[in-house]
Amino acid sequence: MIKRMDHVGIVVDDLAAATEFFVELGLELQGEGPVEGRWVDRVVGLDGVRAEIAVVQTPDGHGRLELTKFHTPSSQDDNRHAPANTPGIRHVAFAVEDIDAVAADLRARGAELVGELERYEDSYRLCYVRGPEGIIVELVEQIS
């Protein structure tokens, strides 16, 4: 049986920019380094994998992202600008305390709102922000 969620993996082209984005958002860098060898080829089902990863963690220690830059093999697909309703994992959500300040800070650093900052009943304020590599980050502020 599943004990907990360990992490979510996100493949990026610019590992440094993606790592910086999430660290500036408030996640903490846990580690980074190269990944290669026959064992990783077998795990991911590709041949000749040579990659770099960075793992960032939420301040409470319960959520982690594994950011991966594949040097080889190269990818044929590019869905970084896919809309929010494209099948597959489309976004990662983070709870924040001051959504207006966080969204403004991200926009000042080049991120863009996907839609609008909205209120859901008397429970939450939320928005989608598109960051580096087209990654959609949902910001959620509880108001009740």
Stockholm file with secondary structure:
# STOCKHOLM 1.0

chainA/1-144         MIKRMDHVGIVVDDLAAATEFFVELGLELQGEGPVEGRWVDRVVGLDGVRAEIAVVQTPDGHGRLELTKFHTPSSQDDNRHAPANTPGIRHVAFAVEDIDAVAADLRARGAELVGELERYEDSYRLCYVRGPEGIIVELVEQIS
#=GR chainA/1-144 SS CCCCCCCEEEECSCHHHHHHHHHHHTCEEEEEEEEESHHHHHHHTCSSCEEEEEEEECTTSSCEEEEEEEEESCCSCCCTTCCTTSSSCCEEEEECSCHHHHHHHHHHTTCEESSCCEEETTTEEEEEEECGGGCEEEEEEECC
#=GC SS_cons         CCCCCCCEEEECSCHHHHHHHHHHHTCEEEEEEEEESHHHHHHHTCSSCEEEEEEEECTTSSCEEEEEEEEESCCSCCCTTCCTTSSSCCEEEEECSCHHHHHHHHHHTTCEESSCCEEETTTEEEEEEECGGGCEEEEEEECC
//
